[in-house]
């Protein structure tokens, strides 16, 4: 059965189709990566915008530590531990 070179043509078309498909996939990956970077940068900016700078403590300052464990019978106890003196900073 003579196909008249259709097999070679079919292989060429398939190879070109695969090359185009791979190029499109690479382009989509590149675009998705750029979008991820943009979203990460936006999230970083909004997170850092609301963040406060830490208070600089010096030796001799007095601090109080907020109670982190709550439970029964703590209603009348103070909300903070301390005051504590800073010994090294």
Jmol script that loads the backbone (N, CA, C; Angstrom):
load data "model"
ATOM      1  N   UNK A   1       0.834  -1.173   0.000  1.00  0.00           N
ATOM      2  CA  UNK A   1       0.000   0.000   0.000  1.00  0.00           C
ATOM      3  C   UNK A   1       0.882   1.242   0.000  1.00  0.00           C
ATOM      4  N   UNK A   2       0.704   2.053  -0.985  1.00  0.00           N
ATOM      5  CA  UNK A   2       1.502   3.255  -1.160  1.00  0.00           C
ATOM      6  C   UNK A   2       0.759   4.443  -0.529  1.00  0.00           C
ATOM      7  N   UNK A   3       1.403   5.059   0.445  1.00  0.00           N
ATOM      8  CA  UNK A   3       0.760   6.200   1.109  1.00  0.00           C
ATOM      9  C   UNK A   3       1.182   7.514   0.489  1.00  0.00           C
ATOM     10  N   UNK A   4       2.134   7.464  -0.406  1.00  0.00           N
ATOM     11  CA  UNK A   4       2.527   8.669  -1.128  1.00  0.00           C
ATOM     12  C   UNK A   4       3.226   9.699  -0.253  1.00  0.00           C
ATOM     13  N   UNK A   5       3.967   9.267   0.736  1.00  0.00           N
ATOM     14  CA  UNK A   5       4.707  10.206   1.586  1.00  0.00           C
ATOM     15  C   UNK A   5       3.874  10.827   2.690  1.00  0.00           C
ATOM     16  N   UNK A   6       2.685  10.295   2.910  1.00  0.00           N
ATOM     17  CA  UNK A   6       1.828  10.849   3.960  1.00  0.00           C
ATOM     18  C   UNK A   6       2.397  10.583   5.355  1.00  0.00           C
ATOM     19  N   UNK A   7       3.124   9.480   5.509  1.00  0.00           N
ATOM     20  CA  UNK A   7       3.709   9.180   6.816  1.00  0.00           C
ATOM     21  C   UNK A   7       4.729  10.247   7.217  1.00  0.00           C
ATOM     22  N   UNK A   8       5.558  10.634   6.256  1.00  0.00           N
ATOM     23  CA  UNK A   8       6.560  11.658   6.537  1.00  0.00           C
ATOM     24  C   UNK A   8       5.887  12.990   6.853  1.00  0.00           C
ATOM     25  N   UNK A   9       4.858  13.323   6.106  1.00  0.00           N
ATOM     26  CA  UNK A   9       4.113  14.559   6.342  1.00  0.00           C
ATOM     27  C   UNK A   9       3.444  14.524   7.716  1.00  0.00           C
ATOM     28  N   UNK A  10       2.895  13.360   8.053  1.00  0.00           N
ATOM     29  CA  UNK A  10       2.238  13.203   9.353  1.00  0.00           C
ATOM     30  C   UNK A  10       3.249  13.397  10.485  1.00  0.00           C
ATOM     31  N   UNK A  11       4.440  12.838  10.350  1.00  0.00           N
ATOM     32  CA  UNK A  11       5.479  13.003  11.362  1.00  0.00           C
ATOM     33  C   UNK A  11       5.895  14.460  11.494  1.00  0.00           C
ATOM     34  N   UNK A  12       6.010  15.162  10.369  1.00  0.00           N
ATOM     35  CA  UNK A  12       6.392  16.578  10.406  1.00  0.00           C
ATOM     36  C   UNK A  12       5.326  17.411  11.112  1.00  0.00           C
ATOM     37  N   UNK A  13       4.064  17.131  10.808  1.00  0.00           N
ATOM     38  CA  UNK A  13       2.967  17.878  11.433  1.00  0.00           C
ATOM     39  C   UNK A  13       2.927  17.603  12.935  1.00  0.00           C
ATOM     40  N   UNK A  14       3.110  16.340  13.311  1.00  0.00           N
ATOM     41  CA  UNK A  14       3.106  16.000  14.732  1.00  0.00           C
ATOM     42  C   UNK A  14       4.270  16.655  15.460  1.00  0.00           C
ATOM     43  N   UNK A  15       5.441  16.676  14.837  1.00  0.00           N
ATOM     44  CA  UNK A  15       6.608  17.308  15.454  1.00  0.00           C
ATOM     45  C   UNK A  15       6.369  18.805  15.640  1.00  0.00           C
ATOM     46  N   UNK A  16       5.793  19.454  14.632  1.00  0.00           N
ATOM     47  CA  UNK A  16       5.505  20.886  14.736  1.00  0.00           C
ATOM     48  C   UNK A  16       4.445  21.148  15.808  1.00  0.00           C
ATOM     49  N   UNK A  17       3.438  20.279  15.867  1.00  0.00           N
ATOM     50  CA  UNK A  17       2.393  20.421  16.880  1.00  0.00           C
ATOM     51  C   UNK A  17       2.984  20.290  18.282  1.00  0.00           C
ATOM     52  N   UNK A  18       3.868  19.311  18.472  1.00  0.00           N
ATOM     53  CA  UNK A  18       4.497  19.127  19.781  1.00  0.00           C
ATOM     54  C   UNK A  18       5.377  20.317  20.147  1.00  0.00           C
ATOM     55  N   UNK A  19       6.098  20.855  19.166  1.00  0.00           N
ATOM     56  CA  UNK A  19       6.949  22.017  19.433  1.00  0.00           C
ATOM     57  C   UNK A  19       6.096  23.215  19.848  1.00  0.00           C
ATOM     58  N   UNK A  20       4.983  23.440  19.148  1.00  0.00           N
ATOM     59  CA  UNK A  20       4.094  24.548  19.508  1.00  0.00           C
ATOM     60  C   UNK A  20       3.487  24.329  20.893  1.00  0.00           C
ATOM     61  N   UNK A  21       3.101  23.096  21.170  1.00  0.00           N
ATOM     62  CA  UNK A  21       2.509  22.772  22.463  1.00  0.00           C
ATOM     63  C   UNK A  21       3.504  23.036  23.590  1.00  0.00           C
ATOM     64  N   UNK A  22       4.754  22.601  23.401  1.00  0.00           N
ATOM     65  CA  UNK A  22       5.788  22.831  24.415  1.00  0.00           C
ATOM     66  C   UNK A  22       6.050  24.323  24.606  1.00  0.00           C
ATOM     67  N   UNK A  23       6.070  25.075  23.508  1.00  0.00           N
ATOM     68  CA  UNK A  23       6.300  26.517  23.607  1.00  0.00           C
ATOM     69  C   UNK A  23       5.167  27.195  24.372  1.00  0.00           C
ATOM     70  N   UNK A  24       3.939  26.784  24.105  1.00  0.00           N
ATOM     71  CA  UNK A  24       2.804  27.361  24.823  1.00  0.00           C
ATOM     72  C   UNK A  24       2.875  27.026  26.312  1.00  0.00           C
ATOM     73  N   UNK A  25       3.245  25.798  26.623  1.00  0.00           N
ATOM     74  CA  UNK A  25       3.351  25.400  28.032  1.00  0.00           C
ATOM     75  C   UNK A  25       4.439  26.194  28.744  1.00  0.00           C
ATOM     76  N   UNK A  26       5.566  26.399  28.088  1.00  0.00           N
ATOM     77  CA  UNK A  26       6.646  27.185  28.688  1.00  0.00           C
ATOM     78  C   UNK A  26       6.197  28.629  28.916  1.00  0.00           C
ATOM     79  N   UNK A  27       5.475  29.173  27.954  1.00  0.00           N
ATOM     80  CA  UNK A  27       4.963  30.543  28.093  1.00  0.00           C
ATOM     81  C   UNK A  27       3.977  30.635  29.257  1.00  0.00           C
ATOM     82  N   UNK A  28       3.097  29.642  29.392  1.00  0.00           N
ATOM     83  CA  UNK A  28       2.151  29.632  30.510  1.00  0.00           C
ATOM     84  C   UNK A  28       2.876  29.497  31.849  1.00  0.00           C
ATOM     85  N   UNK A  29       3.896  28.664  31.898  1.00  0.00           N
ATOM     86  CA  UNK A  29       4.672  28.518  33.131  1.00  0.00           C
ATOM     87  C   UNK A  29       5.350  29.829  33.510  1.00  0.00           C
ATOM     88  N   UNK A  30       5.924  30.490  32.510  1.00  0.00           N
ATOM     89  CA  UNK A  30       6.598  31.758  32.760  1.00  0.00           C
ATOM     90  C   UNK A  30       5.606  32.798  33.277  1.00  0.00           C
ATOM     91  N   UNK A  31       4.432  32.842  32.664  1.00  0.00           N
ATOM     92  CA  UNK A  31       3.400  33.795  33.083  1.00  0.00           C
ATOM     93  C   UNK A  31       2.925  33.483  34.507  1.00  0.00           C
ATOM     94  N   UNK A  32       2.728  32.210  34.822  1.00  0.00           N
ATOM     95  CA  UNK A  32       2.284  31.821  36.165  1.00  0.00           C
ATOM     96  C   UNK A  32       3.347  32.177  37.205  1.00  0.00           C
ATOM     97  N   UNK A  33       4.607  31.990  36.864  1.00  0.00           N
ATOM     98  CA  UNK A  33       5.688  32.329  37.779  1.00  0.00           C
ATOM     99  C   UNK A  33       5.722  33.829  38.047  1.00  0.00           C
ATOM    100  N   UNK A  34       5.535  34.630  37.003  1.00  0.00           N
ATOM    101  CA  UNK A  34       5.492  36.084  37.172  1.00  0.00           C
ATOM    102  C   UNK A  34       4.316  36.491  38.056  1.00  0.00           C
ATOM    103  N   UNK A  35       3.171  35.862  37.854  1.00  0.00           N
ATOM    104  CA  UNK A  35       1.997  36.178  38.671  1.00  0.00           C
ATOM    105  C   UNK A  35       2.249  35.806  40.134  1.00  0.00           C
ATOM    106  N   UNK A  36       2.889  34.664  40.365  1.00  0.00           N
ATOM    107  CA  UNK A  36       3.212  34.270  41.741  1.00  0.00           C
ATOM    108  C   UNK A  36       4.131  35.288  42.400  1.00  0.00           C
ATOM    109  N   UNK A  37       5.142  35.765  41.678  1.00  0.00           N
ATOM    110  CA  UNK A  37       6.045  36.763  42.234  1.00  0.00           C
ATOM    111  C   UNK A  37       5.305  38.059  42.545  1.00  0.00           C
ATOM    112  N   UNK A  38       4.389  38.463  41.655  1.00  0.00           N
ATOM    113  CA  UNK A  38       3.631  39.692  41.893  1.00  0.00           C
ATOM    114  C   UNK A  38       2.756  39.562  43.132  1.00  0.00           C
ATOM    115  N   UNK A  39       2.094  38.428  43.285  1.00  0.00           N
ATOM    116  CA  UNK A  39       1.221  38.218  44.439  1.00  0.00           C
ATOM    117  C   UNK A  39       2.049  38.150  45.720  1.00  0.00           C
ATOM    118  N   UNK A  40       3.195  37.475  45.676  1.00  0.00           N
ATOM    119  CA  UNK A  40       4.049  37.394  46.857  1.00  0.00           C
ATOM    120  C   UNK A  40       4.548  38.775  47.267  1.00  0.00           C
ATOM    121  N   UNK A  41       4.918  39.590  46.297  1.00  0.00           N
ATOM    122  CA  UNK A  41       5.390  40.943  46.600  1.00  0.00           C
ATOM    123  C   UNK A  41       4.268  41.778  47.205  1.00  0.00           C
ATOM    124  N   UNK A  42       3.071  41.650  46.666  1.00  0.00           N
ATOM    125  CA  UNK A  42       1.921  42.382  47.210  1.00  0.00           C
ATOM    126  C   UNK A  42       1.636  41.936  48.640  1.00  0.00           C
ATOM    127  N   UNK A  43       1.647  40.622  48.886  1.00  0.00           N
ATOM    128  CA  UNK A  43       1.426  40.108  50.239  1.00  0.00           C
ATOM    129  C   UNK A  43       2.513  40.580  51.198  1.00  0.00           C
ATOM    130  N   UNK A  44       3.752  40.613  50.727  1.00  0.00           N
ATOM    131  CA  UNK A  44       4.861  41.069  51.559  1.00  0.00           C
ATOM    132  C   UNK A  44       4.672  42.534  51.942  1.00  0.00           C
ATOM    133  N   UNK A  45       4.259  43.356  50.985  1.00  0.00           N
ATOM    134  CA  UNK A  45       4.055  44.780  51.264  1.00  0.00           C
ATOM    135  C   UNK A  45       2.927  44.996  52.258  1.00  0.00           C
ATOM    136  N   UNK A  46       1.802  44.297  52.080  1.00  0.00           N
ATOM    137  CA  UNK A  46       0.680  44.496  52.994  1.00  0.00           C
ATOM    138  C   UNK A  46       1.016  43.972  54.389  1.00  0.00           C
ATOM    139  N   UNK A  47       1.757  42.884  54.486  1.00  0.00           N
ATOM    140  CA  UNK A  47       2.141  42.359  55.795  1.00  0.00           C
ATOM    141  C   UNK A  47       3.083  43.331  56.492  1.00  0.00           C
ATOM    142  N   UNK A  48       4.083  43.822  55.785  1.00  0.00           N
ATOM    143  CA  UNK A  48       5.058  44.721  56.393  1.00  0.00           C
ATOM    144  C   UNK A  48       4.463  46.090  56.702  1.00  0.00           C
ATOM    145  N   UNK A  49       3.408  46.466  56.005  1.00  0.00           N
ATOM    146  CA  UNK A  49       2.784  47.762  56.248  1.00  0.00           C
ATOM    147  C   UNK A  49       2.167  47.804  57.640  1.00  0.00           C
ATOM    148  N   UNK A  50       1.580  46.708  58.076  1.00  0.00           N
ATOM    149  CA  UNK A  50       0.909  46.668  59.374  1.00  0.00           C
ATOM    150  C   UNK A  50       1.853  46.286  60.525  1.00  0.00           C
ATOM    151  N   UNK A  51       3.036  45.881  60.201  1.00  0.00           N
ATOM    152  CA  UNK A  51       3.972  45.429  61.225  1.00  0.00           C
ATOM    153  C   UNK A  51       4.614  46.627  61.907  1.00  0.00           C
ATOM    154  N   UNK A  52       4.714  46.550  63.231  1.00  0.00           N
ATOM    155  CA  UNK A  52       5.360  47.616  63.987  1.00  0.00           C
ATOM    156  C   UNK A  52       6.830  47.284  64.181  1.00  0.00           C
ATOM    157  N   UNK A  53       7.616  48.324  64.300  1.00  0.00           N
ATOM    158  CA  UNK A  53       9.028  48.132  64.605  1.00  0.00           C
ATOM    159  C   UNK A  53       9.155  47.732  66.071  1.00  0.00           C
ATOM    160  N   UNK A  54      10.072  46.841  66.406  1.00  0.00           N
ATOM    161  CA  UNK A  54      10.227  46.442  67.807  1.00  0.00           C
ATOM    162  C   UNK A  54      10.762  47.601  68.645  1.00  0.00           C
ATOM    163  N   UNK A  55      10.298  47.654  69.886  1.00  0.00           N
ATOM    164  CA  UNK A  55      10.717  48.722  70.776  1.00  0.00           C
ATOM    165  C   UNK A  55      12.145  48.447  71.234  1.00  0.00           C
ATOM    166  N   UNK A  56      13.030  49.423  71.101  1.00  0.00           N
ATOM    167  CA  UNK A  56      14.408  49.197  71.564  1.00  0.00           C
ATOM    168  C   UNK A  56      14.473  49.314  73.089  1.00  0.00           C
ATOM    169  N   UNK A  57      14.961  48.283  73.732  1.00  0.00           N
ATOM    170  CA  UNK A  57      15.108  48.281  75.184  1.00  0.00           C
ATOM    171  C   UNK A  57      16.563  48.530  75.531  1.00  0.00           C
ATOM    172  N   UNK A  58      16.780  49.226  76.638  1.00  0.00           N
ATOM    173  CA  UNK A  58      18.133  49.454  77.131  1.00  0.00           C
ATOM    174  C   UNK A  58      18.249  48.837  78.518  1.00  0.00           C
ATOM    175  N   UNK A  59      19.471  48.644  78.954  1.00  0.00           N
ATOM    176  CA  UNK A  59      19.711  48.046  80.267  1.00  0.00           C
ATOM    177  C   UNK A  59      19.150  48.984  81.332  1.00  0.00           C
ATOM    178  N   UNK A  60      18.385  48.416  82.249  1.00  0.00           N
ATOM    179  CA  UNK A  60      17.799  49.197  83.335  1.00  0.00           C
ATOM    180  C   UNK A  60      16.340  49.541  83.113  1.00  0.00           C
ATOM    181  N   UNK A  61      15.819  49.327  81.917  1.00  0.00           N
ATOM    182  CA  UNK A  61      14.397  49.578  81.661  1.00  0.00           C
ATOM    183  C   UNK A  61      13.556  48.551  82.408  1.00  0.00           C
ATOM    184  N   UNK A  62      12.338  48.950  82.740  1.00  0.00           N
ATOM    185  CA  UNK A  62      11.393  48.035  83.368  1.00  0.00           C
ATOM    186  C   UNK A  62      10.353  47.615  82.347  1.00  0.00           C
ATOM    187  N   UNK A  63      10.037  46.326  82.336  1.00  0.00           N
ATOM    188  CA  UNK A  63       9.050  45.795  81.397  1.00  0.00           C
ATOM    189  C   UNK A  63       8.070  44.916  82.149  1.00  0.00           C
ATOM    190  N   UNK A  64       6.884  44.751  81.567  1.00  0.00           N
ATOM    191  CA  UNK A  64       5.877  43.833  82.088  1.00  0.00           C
ATOM    192  C   UNK A  64       5.551  42.843  80.980  1.00  0.00           C
ATOM    193  N   UNK A  65       5.381  41.587  81.337  1.00  0.00           N
ATOM    194  CA  UNK A  65       5.096  40.534  80.362  1.00  0.00           C
ATOM    195  C   UNK A  65       3.636  40.157  80.485  1.00  0.00           C
ATOM    196  N   UNK A  66       2.936  40.185  79.370  1.00  0.00           N
ATOM    197  CA  UNK A  66       1.513  39.873  79.371  1.00  0.00           C
ATOM    198  C   UNK A  66       1.301  38.380  79.613  1.00  0.00           C
ATOM    199  N   UNK A  67       0.306  38.069  80.429  1.00  0.00           N
ATOM    200  CA  UNK A  67      -0.030  36.676  80.740  1.00  0.00           C
ATOM    201  C   UNK A  67      -0.598  36.021  79.481  1.00  0.00           C
ATOM    202  N   UNK A  68      -0.064  34.862  79.121  1.00  0.00           N
ATOM    203  CA  UNK A  68      -0.519  34.184  77.904  1.00  0.00           C
ATOM    204  C   UNK A  68      -1.416  33.003  78.195  1.00  0.00           C
ATOM    205  N   UNK A  69      -1.394  32.494  79.403  1.00  0.00           N
ATOM    206  CA  UNK A  69      -2.237  31.353  79.738  1.00  0.00           C
ATOM    207  C   UNK A  69      -3.405  31.832  80.587  1.00  0.00           C
ATOM    208  N   UNK A  70      -4.589  31.667  80.047  1.00  0.00           N
ATOM    209  CA  UNK A  70      -5.795  32.041  80.760  1.00  0.00           C
ATOM    210  C   UNK A  70      -6.546  30.774  81.128  1.00  0.00           C
ATOM    211  N   UNK A  71      -7.373  30.872  82.111  1.00  0.00           N
ATOM    212  CA  UNK A  71      -8.143  29.718  82.517  1.00  0.00           C
ATOM    213  C   UNK A  71      -9.007  30.064  83.708  1.00  0.00           C
ATOM    214  N   UNK A  72      -9.558  29.074  84.347  1.00  0.00           N
ATOM    215  CA  UNK A  72     -10.393  29.338  85.515  1.00  0.00           C
ATOM    216  C   UNK A  72      -9.543  29.873  86.668  1.00  0.00           C
ATOM    217  N   UNK A  73     -10.170  30.625  87.537  1.00  0.00           N
ATOM    218  CA  UNK A  73      -9.548  31.202  88.730  1.00  0.00           C
ATOM    219  C   UNK A  73      -8.473  32.231  88.406  1.00  0.00           C
ATOM    220  N   UNK A  74      -8.413  32.716  87.193  1.00  0.00           N
ATOM    221  CA  UNK A  74      -7.454  33.764  86.845  1.00  0.00           C
ATOM    222  C   UNK A  74      -8.155  35.106  86.670  1.00  0.00           C
ATOM    223  N   UNK A  75      -9.419  35.140  86.940  1.00  0.00           N
ATOM    224  CA  UNK A  75     -10.216  36.330  86.694  1.00  0.00           C
ATOM    225  C   UNK A  75      -9.718  37.519  87.520  1.00  0.00           C
ATOM    226  N   UNK A  76      -9.320  37.261  88.734  1.00  0.00           N
ATOM    227  CA  UNK A  76      -8.911  38.344  89.616  1.00  0.00           C
ATOM    228  C   UNK A  76      -7.399  38.530  89.666  1.00  0.00           C
ATOM    229  N   UNK A  77      -6.657  37.691  88.978  1.00  0.00           N
ATOM    230  CA  UNK A  77      -5.201  37.816  88.967  1.00  0.00           C
ATOM    231  C   UNK A  77      -4.790  38.900  87.976  1.00  0.00           C
ATOM    232  N   UNK A  78      -3.622  39.474  88.162  1.00  0.00           N
ATOM    233  CA  UNK A  78      -3.184  40.531  87.236  1.00  0.00           C
ATOM    234  C   UNK A  78      -2.959  39.987  85.825  1.00  0.00           C
ATOM    235  N   UNK A  79      -3.126  40.868  84.839  1.00  0.00           N
ATOM    236  CA  UNK A  79      -2.968  40.466  83.440  1.00  0.00           C
ATOM    237  C   UNK A  79      -1.501  40.431  83.014  1.00  0.00           C
ATOM    238  N   UNK A  80      -0.624  41.059  83.804  1.00  0.00           N
ATOM    239  CA  UNK A  80       0.783  41.147  83.448  1.00  0.00           C
ATOM    240  C   UNK A  80       1.648  40.593  84.573  1.00  0.00           C
ATOM    241  N   UNK A  81       2.799  40.013  84.207  1.00  0.00           N
ATOM    242  CA  UNK A  81       3.821  39.616  85.157  1.00  0.00           C
ATOM    243  C   UNK A  81       4.844  40.737  85.206  1.00  0.00           C
ATOM    244  N   UNK A  82       5.405  40.987  86.341  1.00  0.00           N
ATOM    245  CA  UNK A  82       6.466  41.982  86.391  1.00  0.00           C
ATOM    246  C   UNK A  82       6.143  43.067  87.385  1.00  0.00           C
ATOM    247  N   UNK A  83       6.831  44.134  87.398  1.00  0.00           N
ATOM    248  CA  UNK A  83       7.804  44.592  86.410  1.00  0.00           C
ATOM    249  C   UNK A  83       9.161  43.896  86.571  1.00  0.00           C
ATOM    250  N   UNK A  84       9.789  43.663  85.447  1.00  0.00           N
ATOM    251  CA  UNK A  84      11.120  43.079  85.418  1.00  0.00           C
ATOM    252  C   UNK A  84      12.093  44.123  84.898  1.00  0.00           C
ATOM    253  N   UNK A  85      13.315  44.060  85.387  1.00  0.00           N
ATOM    254  CA  UNK A  85      14.351  44.980  84.946  1.00  0.00           C
ATOM    255  C   UNK A  85      15.178  44.305  83.854  1.00  0.00           C
ATOM    256  N   UNK A  86      15.517  45.045  82.815  1.00  0.00           N
ATOM    257  CA  UNK A  86      16.349  44.536  81.718  1.00  0.00           C
ATOM    258  C   UNK A  86      17.795  44.500  82.208  1.00  0.00           C
ATOM    259  N   UNK A  87      18.426  43.330  82.137  1.00  0.00           N
ATOM    260  CA  UNK A  87      19.814  43.206  82.586  1.00  0.00           C
ATOM    261  C   UNK A  87      20.799  43.204  81.425  1.00  0.00           C
ATOM    262  N   UNK A  88      20.357  42.746  80.263  1.00  0.00           N
ATOM    263  CA  UNK A  88      21.222  42.832  79.076  1.00  0.00           C
ATOM    264  C   UNK A  88      20.333  42.980  77.851  1.00  0.00           C
ATOM    265  N   UNK A  89      20.847  43.708  76.886  1.00  0.00           N
ATOM    266  CA  UNK A  89      20.056  43.968  75.680  1.00  0.00           C
ATOM    267  C   UNK A  89      20.890  43.734  74.443  1.00  0.00           C
TER     268      UNK A  89
END
end "model"
wireframe off; spacefill off
backbone 0.3
color backbone group
